[in-house]
Amino acid sequence: SDSRSAVARAGVILLAVKPQQIYAALGVLQSVLKKNQLIISIAAGIAMRSIETILARRHPIVRAMPNLPLTINEGITAWCANSAVGKAQKRIAQNFLSAGAMTCEVKESQLNAVTALSAVGQGVLYTFMALLLEEIVALRVPRAAADQLVRTTIAGAARLLQQSAHTARELAAHVATKGGITEAALKSVQRDHFNRLITHAVRAAYARAQELSR
Ligand SMILES: NC(=O)c1ccc[n+]([C@@H]2O[C@H](COP(=O)([O-])OP(=O)(O)OC[C@H]3O[C@@H](n4cnc5c(N)ncnc54)[C@H](OP(=O)(O)O)[C@@H]3O)[C@@H](O)[C@H]2O)c1
């Protein structure tokens, strides 16, 4: 098949199939895969050990967790390599993963936490923005203007944090003038246990990632 002949000529094989398709994909490749060909897997929740179990041998594997802003060159990809990956292969992997994303090498045991961060930092943030939009529209700002205001406020706040020497907590304190409007908002979310909401969301995402990678 096509993928078999492509693999026969490749130095690096990128596994970008859905997690549940990985066993079938590796099954097809197994007989043509040579033991020095680096596998880079982006399948969420599939442990490097599981890939080696399918191949029934030690094999150089890099596991990476990209995120969606990769599509606009603003991604961040956490990755790890097993001990079969040589120095040169590690450099190749790092170079490859740097296209469109910052990279961050972690231990495999930390990848599920990164996945939880990605889930909350994207899914929960977008939901927060959708709710914020509805509230601003309810205060009689036209939807188109409110939409632009929400997108740009959050994007600007995120960019400012990224370029700032201050922590997120320090920036929050900085914008919350005593007796002011931001302080009123912060006191309100504190009363409503914002921290508990975030703790629960992160733990739920982490638990699900653990479950899927079992
Ligand atoms: N989107 C993200 O931000 C993100 C972040 C981290 C990780 N991931 C991971 O990225 C992976 C891909 O996700 P996706 O949403 O892009 O999935 P997708 O759109 O379903 O793409 C999977 C691709 O794999 C191909 N494929 C399936 N079985 C194959 C086989 N046996 N041999 C060769 N190719 C095969 C499919 O081809 P056909 O269409 O011809 O079947 C399809 O092009 C997933 O494992 C996901 O967990 C995504």
The ligand as a Tripos MOL2 file, in Angstrom:
@<TRIPOS>MOLECULE
LIG
   48    52     1     0     0
SMALL
NO_CHARGES

@<TRIPOS>ATOM
      1 N1         -6.1840   18.8190   16.7780 N.am      1 LIG1
      2 C1         -5.3610   18.9900   17.7760 C.2       1 LIG1
      3 O1         -5.1920   20.0920   18.3150 O.2       1 LIG1
      4 C2         -4.5920   17.8200   18.3140 C.ar      1 LIG1
      5 C3         -3.7390   18.0230   19.4020 C.ar      1 LIG1
      6 C4         -3.0080   16.9520   19.8760 C.ar      1 LIG1
      7 C5         -3.1090   15.7270   19.2950 C.ar      1 LIG1
      8 N2         -3.9450   15.5330   18.2600 N.ar      1 LIG1
      9 C6         -3.9820   14.1840   17.6710 C.3       1 LIG1
     10 O2         -3.8090   14.2340   16.2740 O.3       1 LIG1
     11 C7         -4.2660   13.0190   15.7180 C.3       1 LIG1
     12 C8         -5.0120   13.3100   14.4390 C.3       1 LIG1
     13 O3         -6.2390   13.9440   14.7480 O.3       1 LIG1
     14 P1         -7.1630   14.5200   13.6110 P.3       1 LIG1
     15 O4         -8.2970   15.1790   14.2730 O.co2     1 LIG1
     16 O5         -6.3220   15.2460   12.6150 O.co2     1 LIG1
     17 O6         -7.7030   13.1470   12.9620 O.3       1 LIG1
     18 P2         -8.2680   12.9090   11.4900 P.3       1 LIG1
     19 O7         -8.6870   14.1890   10.8730 O.co2     1 LIG1
     20 O8         -9.2480   11.7770   11.5870 O.co2     1 LIG1
     21 O9         -6.9840   12.4320   10.7100 O.3       1 LIG1
     22 C9         -6.5000   11.1260   10.8240 C.3       1 LIG1
     23 C10        -5.7730   10.7840    9.5270 C.3       1 LIG1
     24 O10        -5.1720    9.4960    9.6270 O.3       1 LIG1
     25 C11        -5.4010    8.7890    8.4360 C.3       1 LIG1
     26 N3         -5.3560    7.3360    8.7050 N.ar      1 LIG1
     27 C12        -6.2300    6.5870    9.3820 C.ar      1 LIG1
     28 N4         -5.8410    5.3010    9.4370 N.ar      1 LIG1
     29 C13        -4.6690    5.2400    8.7580 C.ar      1 LIG1
     30 C14        -3.7800    4.1710    8.4370 C.ar      1 LIG1
     31 N5         -4.0140    2.9320    8.8330 N.pl3     1 LIG1
     32 N6         -2.6660    4.4700    7.7380 N.ar      1 LIG1
     33 C15        -2.4220    5.7300    7.3260 C.ar      1 LIG1
     34 N7         -3.2400    6.7830    7.5890 N.ar      1 LIG1
     35 C16        -4.3580    6.5350    8.2940 C.ar      1 LIG1
     36 C17        -6.7630    9.2460    8.0030 C.3       1 LIG1
     37 O11        -6.9030    9.0390    6.6360 O.3       1 LIG1
     38 P3         -8.3930    8.8340    6.0160 P.3       1 LIG1
     39 O12        -9.0940   10.1430    6.1580 O.co2     1 LIG1
     40 O13        -8.0860    8.4440    4.6040 O.co2     1 LIG1
     41 O14        -9.0250    7.7610    6.8350 O.co2     1 LIG1
     42 C18        -6.6990   10.7340    8.3270 C.3       1 LIG1
     43 O15        -6.0880   11.4650    7.2910 O.3       1 LIG1
     44 C19        -5.1150   12.3450   16.7750 C.3       1 LIG1
     45 O16        -4.4170   11.2200   17.2840 O.3       1 LIG1
     46 C20        -5.2740   13.4070   17.8440 C.3       1 LIG1
     47 O17        -5.3480   12.8070   19.1200 O.3       1 LIG1
     48 C21        -4.6790   16.5670   17.7480 C.ar      1 LIG1
@<TRIPOS>BOND
     1     1     2 1
     2     2     3 2
     3     2     4 1
     4     4     5 ar
     5     4    48 ar
     6     5     6 ar
     7     6     7 ar
     8     7     8 ar
     9     8     9 1
    10     8    48 ar
    11     9    10 1
    12     9    46 1
    13    10    11 1
    14    11    12 1
    15    11    44 1
    16    12    13 1
    17    13    14 1
    18    14    15 2
    19    14    16 1
    20    14    17 1
    21    17    18 1
    22    18    19 2
    23    18    20 1
    24    18    21 1
    25    21    22 1
    26    22    23 1
    27    23    24 1
    28    23    42 1
    29    24    25 1
    30    25    26 1
    31    25    36 1
    32    26    27 ar
    33    26    35 ar
    34    27    28 ar
    35    28    29 ar
    36    29    30 ar
    37    29    35 ar
    38    30    31 1
    39    30    32 ar
    40    32    33 ar
    41    33    34 ar
    42    34    35 ar
    43    36    37 1
    44    36    42 1
    45    37    38 1
    46    38    39 2
    47    38    40 1
    48    38    41 1
    49    42    43 1
    50    44    45 1
    51    44    46 1
    52    46    47 1
@<TRIPOS>SUBSTRUCTURE
     1 LIG1         1 GROUP 0 **** ****
